[in-house]
Structure formats: structure tokens, C-alpha cells
Amino acid sequence: MVSKLEFGYESYQSEHERFSEIVYRLLLSNKAPVLERLQISFIRLGCGAVDVGMWIGIAYAHHVRELELNATSNNRETFRFPRSLYNFSKITNEKLLVSLTSIKRLSLALSPLELSTHKAQWWNLLLLMLDSSPKLQVLKLINKWLCEKNCLVAYKKWNREKNVYARLLLINLETFVWNGYKEHLEEEKVVVKEQLSPLNWDERLDMLEELKSVVRASNSPCKLIFKRVAGSMSNQDLENADRISELPEALILRILCLLPMKVAIATSLLSKQWRYLWKLMPKLKFDYLDHKCQLGTFSSNACRTLLSHMAPVLQSLYLNVHLERCNAKDTGVLLGIALGLHVHELVLEVRSRKVYKFPRSLFEVNTLGTLRLRYNVHMDVPSLVCFKSLRNLHLHYVDYMDNNSVTNLLGGCPNLKTLTVHRYSKSSVKTFTISVPSLEKLSIYNSNGGQLDWGYVINAPSLKILKIKGICGLGFCLIENVMQLVEASIIDVSSISKENLLGSLTSVKRLSLRISPLKVTFPTGSIFDQLVYLELHAYKEAWWNLLILMLDRSPKLKTLKFINKWHCEKDYVDRGEWKQPENVPKCFWFLLETFIWKGYKWQREDEKQVAKYVLKNAISLKRAFFSSKRIKLKEKVEVVKDLKSVVRASNSCQLIFR
């Protein structure tokens, strides 16, 4: 509950934690409702740009009122304040008054935060104050009448797209006053238009032209006062036309979460009821593709929106960033604000040629329940990791420093339930070890190709669902201690030197296989004595050999399903010749009840023989479903007639063709 915090690099030294991690942990654990003052003195070489950005982001989420950063650098490198907050130029020691939320009247005379229109880029402060003042009714701008030679201010273009978020918050504004308006400065003309346009005032362009003429005719300060004109629709008409507002607020928020962020914010113009609804959205999504290419536009808009969030807890935040448009420091600011808002689900997607180094400070977040990292993210995981609340972890083509990084990361998730891993064929981690006692669902997607010294080691005693896809040409895939496994799916797995993949799955009840028995070692003597549902892909090489092996070892099988793909005939591999087994499988005697063939190729003689074999020998079969695409009505009649001509072992079997 400390409202004033000071951190000095020399005062916080630890053998186990870096200075940046200590600052991050103490900031995030601080429970004070308002952070009155934060002072951080740090050395540039010991703290990265992402770390500093996260400190500032967390401080802003805690409504910091005074911020002081002392950056020391041996090479005289200048610290740049994040573009996402102010777009200021180079600073090395900055004190900023940020939170004056209780006042009703405010006059700013700060330096360099003066709201004077002769200052360079003064509209950045204007936008910040507009975004933080939702009940603003009177706006006054003051300009100095300096000589032209003293007015050499480096103005930059006012960006309409960048300021769309602040413009939408002016719905309460009734009075707009500008003292010292300069008609010869194009930027001031544009600013006037921007302030007037969202209010839907009648004949606002005519008023603007009149303003220009008055300023040109007089050297005295000019005051302009506009008041909003009532619309043409009556209150009764508006009430009848607005039916969506009658929905429960929770449902409206769910609808808003499905809209693009700009559209959701624009709904604040609909009525007073909708004015602040977008600030209560439990899920926020920011995508750099929705913004212009100018550096800082995306991060500034996302930062302002996050700081305006009013929901008690931010359930989900999706960030799709491009480091050429939102640099690492600004990305750190956004992450810091989100963590300060106690975000439950964080999705970070990095699209860039550069690699984004995941902040080491984030490995001690106790509030995250779901973490999704995608693409150009590099993880150097320390030995101390604490993701106590993390239940779901998705790693999509993330790169790691070494094998220990994977071990440390997963070892720090004591309550992890779901893990999804996508890996490139040239990952720096050779042995990907998954040893998580609490893990219940595991999905592995591997790009085809690999090396003989590559592989996976899976040890998950609580695992219930397993999916493996694309493991090819690896040295090993060891699965052990998975006796609670219920469902497994093995897809496109082949050419593994040392493996007992299928032999580790004998406890499953549901099994889906898209593999060739010629490229995977089938376990000798293994019995799938719990298997009740078997799904085989019928286009793999020698797939019926795998079918016979599985039927012989699955005495409790109740549902058998085949899936075929609609390849051209030339794309089919030589599947060999179907040989009817000498003995009928035990599951055909009493238990097999459902037979499904999706994508049945009635033209192929081998598939006809397999289908007829099942119909002839499954004594307890109740339903047989066949489906086929690209079949004409006349052909369908012939196929059904051919299948019904089979003398079925079960008199109660219902044959259905779709």
C-alpha cells in the first residue's frame, strides 16, 4: 500500500534477480489505489528498452501522479521516452504530472507540457487531456502573438487517423474558445475542423469560413463560441428507433467485443447510455494492420484506449504488433499497462523481421491464466519462473535460448492444464522436454523435417488428450507415464529412429491415426483394451494393414470410422492389394455397432472390398454411414444397390448413404 516508490540501481542488487525483475515485481504487487510518486534510477546497459517500457506502463495503470526516470549511460546514449505516451523528443530526466482526476477546473502552465499552441506538437498534450476528460464541457486554447521570426516552431502534420480515439470523446463539449487563432497556420485550421467535426453541428463549415474572415480583419484576440444544435428527431423517435440499447449490458459488451476496436469506440456517439460502454469491454484487440504505417500511431492509440479502460478486470488482450511500427519499448508499455489492469488472457503476436525478446520480468506474473505467444518471439527463460495461475499456454513458432529455457518455463507452471506447441524445423532446442504433472491436454505441431539428434520427451501423468502432428525425420519421440490418457490423435508422423509411439497409447478410449504402418513401428503384443472409437485415414500407404493390426488388438471397439481425401487419381500412392484377414476380429462378434466411411470411393475396387468385409462380418452392427462427394444421382443409386446386395451379418443394420 506504499504510495511513493523509489528504486535505485545500486540499492537493489541480488544474486538471484536482476534489477529490472525486482522493480517489475514490486510495482505489480503494490496495492495502493494511486501511485503518488515513482522514481527509478537505472543504468542503460543493465535494463533494456522493453523493461523500462513495462515499468512506465504499470505505473500508468496505477494512476501515477509524478514520474521521475534517471537514466545513466556510459556511452552517453540518450533515453527516448516511449512514443506511445507523449511522442516527445529525447529526454534523460523527466518529471511528469499525470493524474489530476478530481479537479473541475484546470489551467496548465507546465514545461514542457504547456498547452500553448505556439509550442511544437502541442496537440499531443491536447489529445492526452481530451482522452482523460470524458466530461469536458469547455475547451480553451491560448496562443501567443509573437513576431514571425520568433515563431520558428517545427510543426508536424496533424494526423487525423492518429487522433480518432480522442475525437470520439468530445460528445459533452459545449464551448470551444481559441484566443490568438492564427489563420495563416494550416495546422491550426485543421485542428479547428477536427474539434468541430465529431459534434455534428449544423453549418459548421460556414461558421469556420466566417471565423477565418474575422481573424484576418482584426489583430485583437478572437473568441469563438459554438453550442450544439438539437437534432431533428424527437426523443420519442429516438427511443423507438433504439432497440439494441434495451438488451442487457453484458450482452451489449459481448457484441462490442466482436467489433473492430475503432467501430466499438465509435458507438460512444450513439447516445448517453453508450457513451462509456466501450470502456467496460472485457476483451480488447489491437492489430497494427488497422492503423497507418506511421511509427507511433498504433502504439499511441492502443495506449490511450488501455488507459481509458474502466472494467475492474481486463479478461483478454490481443496485441498484433509490427516492430517497425511499434518498437520494443512501446510494446513493453502496452504489456505493462495490461498487467497493471490484471489481464487474465494475453495474446502477443509479433510480425517483423526483428526478433522480440520476451521480457524476463514477465516470468513472475501471478495473474495470467492464459498466455499465447506467436511468431518472432525469443525466450531466454531464467531459472526462477512463477506462473502460479497459468492454466493455458500456447507457443506458436517461438524460439528459445536453449533446452534449459523450455525446462525452466514449463517447470514454473505448476497448475498448467493445456499446452500447445508449434515448432519450426530449425529450432535451436534439440530435446523438447515436456514434464508437467498437472498437464491434461497437449498438442504438438511440428514442421516437416528435422535432425536425428532432435526429439521430444513427454512425461505427463495427468494427461488426458494428446495430439501430435507433423513429426517427421526426428531421432526420438518418447512418451511415458501417461496412464490416464483418454483420447489421442497421431497425424503425419513418420521416420522416427527410436520410438514406441503407439505402444504408449494403449490406455486410450478414442484414437485417430493418419499414418502409414510402413513408416511407424507398430508395437508387438500391445493390446488397446480400452479403445471404443477408432478413426483411420484411408488414403495412406498400406492403410488397411494398419486397420487389420488395430482390429486384432481392440477387443472393445464400438465405432469404426474411415476418412478419405478427394485427391486426383494421380496423387494416390500405391496402397497395395487388400488381403482379407484369416480370422474375424473379436470386436466384430459382439461390440462393433457403428461403421462410418467419409469420402467413400465407390470407383475403387479395394475400398469396395473393405466396406463389404465389414458389413459381412460385424454381427452387432446397427448403423453404417457412407458419404461421397462428386457423385451423380444415377451413380449414387448404383452404389447403394451394390452395398445393399451384401449379405450382412446383422439383420438390424441400417444402411445410410449421403
N, C-alpha and C positions, 0 to 999 in steps of 0.2 A: 504493500500500500504506500510505497515511497513515491512522492510526487516530484522529487528532484533527484536526478541521477547524474553522476559524473564518472567517466571512465577514462583512465589514463593508461597508456600502453605499458609504462614501467610499473604501475601499481598492480596490474593484473597479469601475472606471469604464472604459468602452470606447466608442469611436465606432461600432463595428460590432455590438456585442452589448449587450443590456440586462442589468442586474444579475441579474434572475431567470433569464435564459438561461445566464449564467455559472455560477451556483450549481447549476442543474439539470445542466449538462454535467459539471461537476467531481464532483458527487455520484454521478452514474450511472457515471462512468468510474473511480471509486475501487474498487480491488480488495481492500481489507482485509477479512478474513473477519468481523471485528466492528468496528463503529464505536464507539470508546470515548466520544468526546465530539463533539458538534456544537453550535456556537454561531453564530447568524445574527442580525445586526443589520440591520434594514431599515426603510425609510420606507413607510408605508401607501400613499401616493399613487403610489409607483413600482412597487409589487408588488401584484398582485391576489390575491383570496382563493384562486383556483384555483392560482396559483403557490405560495403558502405551503402549501396542502394537498398539492401534489405533493412539495415538499421533505420534509415530515413523512412522507409515505407511503414515499418512497425511503429515508429514514433508518430507518424501522421495518423495512423489508425487509432492511436491512443490520445489524439487531440493535443499534441504537443503545442505549447504556447511559446516557448523560447528554445531555439536550437542553435548550438554552437559546435562547429566542427573545426578542429585544429589538425591540419594535415601536414606532416613533416616528411620531406623527401630529400635524400642525399643528392640526387641528381637534378634538384630544382624543378622537378616535374610538377606542373600545376594541376590541382584538383578541379575537375569540372563538375559543377552542380548538375544533377540529373535534368535532362530536358523535359522529362515527363511532369516536372513540378513547376518550373518557372521559365525555362528557356533563357536563363541568364547566361552571361559570358563567364570567363574564367574567374574563379574566386578561390581563396585559400583559407579565409576565416570569416564566416558569415553568421550573423545573429538575425533571426527571422521571427517576428511576431506573427503567429499563425492563427490562434484561436481566440477570438473576442466574441463569442457566440451569444452572450447575454445582453449586449447593448442594443439600444434602439436608434441612436444617432452616432455616426462615426465620421470623423474627419482625419484623413491620413496625411501625415507630413513626415513620413519615414524616408530614409535614404539608405539604399537605392529604391525603396518601394514607395515612391511618391506617385500619387495618382495625378500627375501633371501631364497634360497632353503634349508638352514640348520635350518630354523625355523619350529616348529611343525605346521602341517596343512597349510603350506604356500600356497598351491594350492587354498585355499578358496579365498584369495585375487586375485590370478591369474584368477580364474573364474569370479570374480566380474569385474575386469578390462577388460577382454575379452568381457564380455557381454555388457559393456558400451562403447566399442570402435569398432563400426562396420566397420570403415575404416582403421583399423590397418594393416600395411604392414610389420613392423619389430618388432619381439618379441625377447627380450634378457633376459636370466636368469643368475644370478650370484650366485655361491656357494663359500663358504669359505673352504679352505683346513686346517681343524683343525685336531688335533690328535683324534684318535678313542675314547679316554677316555673323550674328550671334546665334543663329538658328540652324547651324550646320549639324543637324541630328541625322544619323544614319537610319532613316526609316526603312523598314522592310514591308513587303506586301502583306496586307491584311488577308488572311486566308479564310474564306467563307466556310470551307469544308471543316477546317480545324475547329471552328467556333460554333458548330451546330449544336453542341450539347449545352453551352451557356445560353445561346439564343432562346432555347426552348424553355428557359426558366423565368422569362420576363412576363409571365401572364398576369402578375399582380401590379406591374409598373403602371402608374397613372401620370407621373410627372417626370419630364426629361428636360434638364436645364444644361445648357452649354455656354459658359462665359468665355469669350475670347475665341470664338469659332473662326477658323481660317479657311476661307473659301478656296484659296489657291493651292491648298494641300489636298491632293486627290485622296489620300488615305483617310482624312477626316470626313470627306464626303461619303466614302464607303462605310465608315463606322456609323454615321447617322442613318444610312439606309439599313444597315444591319440591325440597329436598335429599333427601328420603326417596323421593319417587315414582319416580325413574328406576331405583332399585336393586331393585325388585320384592321388597322384604322382606315376609315373611308378617305379617299382622295389624298393619301399620304404623299404621293409623288408630286401632286400640285403644291402641297404645303412645303415640300422640300425645295422646289423651284423658287417659291416666294421667299424662303429663308435665304437662299443664295443671293437674291437681288438686294435684300435688306442689308446683308453684311457688306456687300460691295459698295453700298451707298453711304455707310456710316462707319466711322472709325471707333466709335464707342462700343463697349462690350454689348453683345447681343444675347438676350434671353429668349428661349423658345419653349413654350409650354403647350403640350398636346394632351388631350384627355380622350380616353377611349369612347367610341360611339357605340351605343347598343345595337345589337344585330336586328335583323328584320323579323326573325322568328320569335314568337311569344314563348313564355315559359311553359305553357301548356303544350305547345307544339313540340318543344324540345323534350319534354317529359315523355310524350307519346312516341317520339322518334327513337329515344334512347332505351332500348330494351336490354342490352347487354349489361348495363350497369345494375340491373336487378339481380344478376347472378351473384352467388356467394363470392366473397372476396378471395377465398382460397382458390376457387375455380378460375377467377379472372387472372390471378397471379400465374396459374399453370398455363393459361393461354398466352400471357405475355412472355413466358419463358420459351415458348415455341417460335416467337418472332425474332427477326434480326434486332440487334441492340438499338440501332437508330430508330427503327419503327416503334419499338417498345417505349422509348423515351418520348417520341413524338405524340404518344397517346395522352401525355400530360396536358395537351391543348384541348382535349375533348370537353372537359367540364371540371368543376372544382373537386368532384369526387375522384377523378382520375389524376389529379394534379401530382400526387406523391406516390401513386400506386407502384410506378416503375422502380421507386427506391426501395420497395419491400420485396422485390423479386428474389426468391431464394436461390435462383440459378442465374449466373451471368456468363456470357460468352463473348469473347473479344477475338476477332480474326483480322489479321493485318490486311487480308485481301479486300476487306470492306473499306479501306482507307486509301488515301492518296499515297504516292511514293515518297513524299517529302519526309525527311528524317524528323522524328519527334511528334508527328501528327497522331499516329496510332497510340503511342505511349501517353501523350497528354490527355487524349480523350478517355482512354481506359482509366488513367489515374483519377481524373475528375469524377468519373462515374463511380469508381470504387469508394472514393472519399465521401460521396453523397449517399452511400448505401445506408439504409436505416433499419433493416431487418436485424433482429437480435443475433442471428447466426447465419452465416453465408454457407448454404448447403453445398453448392458446387460452383467452381470457377474453371472455365475453359479458356486457355491462352494459346493462340496460334501466332507465334512471333517469327519475324524475319530479322536477323541480327543486323542487316544493313539498314533497316528502318527503325528498329527498336533495339538499341545496343544492350550489352550485358548488364550495365549499371541500371538502366531503366527497367529492364526485366526484373532485376533484383528488387527495385522499388515496388513494382506491382506484386511480386511474391510476398514482400514484407507486409504490405497493406492487407493482402488477403489473409495471411496468417494472423495478423492483428485482429481481423474480423472473425477469427476462429473458423476458417473454412474447413468443411468436412471432406469434400472431394476436390482434388486438384488435378487438372489435366494440362500438361505443358507439352506443346508441340513446337519444335524448333525447325524451321525451314531455312537453311542457309548453307553456304559453303564453309562457313566458320563453324567451329565446334563450341557448344555452350557447356562450360564446366559447371556441373551441378554444385550449388553451394554446400560446403561441408557443414555449415551451421544447420542446414535443414535436416540433418540426420538425427536430430533430437526434438522432433515435433510430436507432441503427445495428442494433438487434436485431430490429426488427419486420420480419416477412416478409409479413404481410397486415394491412391496415387497412380496416375497414368503418365508415363514419360514416353515421348515418341521422337524418333529420328536423331538428329545431331546433338545428342546429349552424352557427355562424357562423365563417368562417375569414378571418382577417387575416394573410396569409402574408408573412413577411419576405423580403428578397432572398436571404438565405443559408439554404438548405434542404439537409439532408443525410440522405436516406433511402437509404443505400447498399444495404441488404439488402432493401428493399421490392420484392416481386415482384407483389403483387396489391393493387389499390386500388379500393374501391367507395365512391362518393359518391352517397348516396341523398337527394335533395332538400336538399342542403347549400347554404347561401348564402355568398357571398364578398364581400369588401370591394369589389373592383373587378376589371377584366380582368387586372391585373398579379398578383393573388393566384393566379389559375389558372395563369398562365405560370410564376410562381415555384415553385408547388407541383409541377407536372409536370416542370419543369426540374431539380428536385432529386432526381429518381428515376431515376438512370442505368441501373438494371437492371430497370425495370418491365416486366412481361410481360402483365399483364391489367388492363384499366381498364374500369370500369362507371360510367356517369354517368346519374343521373336528375335532371331539371330541371323546376322549376315554370315556368309560362307568364309569371310576373312576376319572373324572376330579375334581379338587379342587374347581372349580367355580360351584355353585349351580344354581344361576339365571343368565343366559347369556342374558344380555340386549343389544339389537341392536337398538340404537336410532340415526339414521344418516339421516338428512333431504335431503342430496344430493344423497343418495344411489338409484341406478337404477336396479341393479342385485344382488340377494342374493341367495347363495347356502349353504345349511346346510346338512352335512353328519354326522350322529351320530351312534356310535357303539351300537348295540342292547343291551338293558339292561339299567337300571337306578334306581333312587330312587324317592320316592313320593315328596320329597322336592326339586327335580330338575325341571328345565324347561327353557323355552325361552320366552322372551318378545320382540316383533318386532314392532317398530314404525318407518315407513319409508314412508313419504308422496309422495316421488318421485319414489317409487319402481314400476318397470315395469315387471320384470321377477323374479319369485320365484321358487326355487327347494328345497324340503325337503325330505330327505331320512333317514330311519333307526331310527326314533324316536319311542321308544317302552318303555312302563312302566314308563313314566315320570309323574310328578304331574300336569304340565300345559304346554300349548303352546299357548300363547296369541298373536294374530296378529291384529293390529289396525292401522287405518289411512293409508290404502293402496288403496285409491280410484282410483289411476292411474294404478293399476296392470292390465297387458295385458295378460301375459302368466304364468301358474303355473303348477308344476309337483309335485305330492304328492306320495311318494313311501314307502311302508312298514312302515306305521305309524299306531300304534295300542295302545290300553290300556292306554289312557291318561285320568287321572281323571277329570280334568277340562279343557275343550277345546271347541272352536267353530271354528274349523279349516276350514271346508268347508263353513261355514257361512261368513267367512271373504274374500272369493274368488268370490263373486257374480259379480264383475266387470270385470272378465277376459274374453278374447275372445278365448283363447286356453287353454285347460285343459287336463292334463294327470293324470289318477288315477290308482295306483297299490295298492289298499287297499280292505279290506273286510268290507261291511256295518255292519257286526255283531260286529266289533271291533272299529268302529269310529262312533261318534254321527253325524247323518245327520240333518242338520238344518231344523227346521219346518217352512214352509211358505216361505223360501228363493227362489228367482227366479233368475236364471242365464240369465238375459235378454240381455246380450251382447255376450253370448257364441256362436261361429260359428264352433268350432273344438273341438271334444271330443274324447279322446283316453282312452280305458279301457283295462286292462289286464284280460283276460278271464279264468284264472286258479285259481283265488282267490275264497275262500269260499263264496257261495251265490252271485257271482258277478252279475248275472242277476237281482237280487233285486236292486242292485245299478244302473244297467242300466235303469230299469223302473223309478226309482226315478229321475235320471238325465234327461231322455227324457221328463218326465212330466213337468220339470222345466226349459227347454231350448227351448223356442219357436222359436229362430232364428238359430237353429243348421243347418249347411250346410254339414259338413263332420263328419262321424261316423267311428271310427277305433277300431278294436279288435286286441289284440296281445296275442298269446298263446305260451307257452314254451313247448319244447319237452321233458317232463318228462316221466319216465316209468309209466305205469299204476298204479303201487303200490304206487307211490309218490303223487298221486292225493288225495286231501281231498274230503270229501263228499260235493258236491256242491249243494245238494238238487235237487228238481224237478222244472223244468221250468213251470211257470204258465203264460199263455198268458194274458196280461192286458185287462180289460174290454173295455177301451176306447183307441182309436188310438191317440198317441201323436200329438200335433198340428204341430210340426216340420215336421212330415211325410206328412202333407197335401200339403204344397207348397214349402218348402225351402230345405229339405234334397236332395242333389244332388250326393254325393259320399259316397259309402259304401266300407270299406276295412276290410278284415279279414286275418291277417298274422298268419300262423301256424294253419290253419283250420283243425279240427279233424273230418274228414268225417265219422269215425267209431262210434262216439258218437252220440246217438240219440238226446240228449238235444241240442247239437250245431247245428244239422240239423234243429231242430225246430226253434231256434233263427234266423238262416240265412233265412229260408223260411218266417218267420214272417216279417222280414224287406223287403224282395222282394215283398211280397204280399201287403204291406200297404204303402210303400213310393211312393207317386203319382208322385213326380217330380224327382225321381232317374234317373241319367244319366249314371253312371258308378258303376259297382260292381266288385271289385277285390278280388280274393281268391288265396291264396298261401299255399302250403303244402310241407313239406319235407318227404322223405322216402316213396314216393308213386310211385307205378309201373304204367306203361303206361296203362295197362288194367284197373287198379283201377281208374286212372285219367279219362278215358273215361266214366266210370260208374258214377263218382261223377259229372262230367259236365252234363251228361244226366239227372241226378236226379235234379240238380239245374235248368236246363232249362225247366223241366217239370212243374215248379211252374208257376202259372198264375200270372204274375207280374202286379202290379198296374200301372206301367209306360211302355208304349209301346216303348219308345225311349231308354230304359235302355240297356247298352252294358255290357254283362257278360264276364269277363276275368278270366281264371284260369291258374295259373303258378306254 
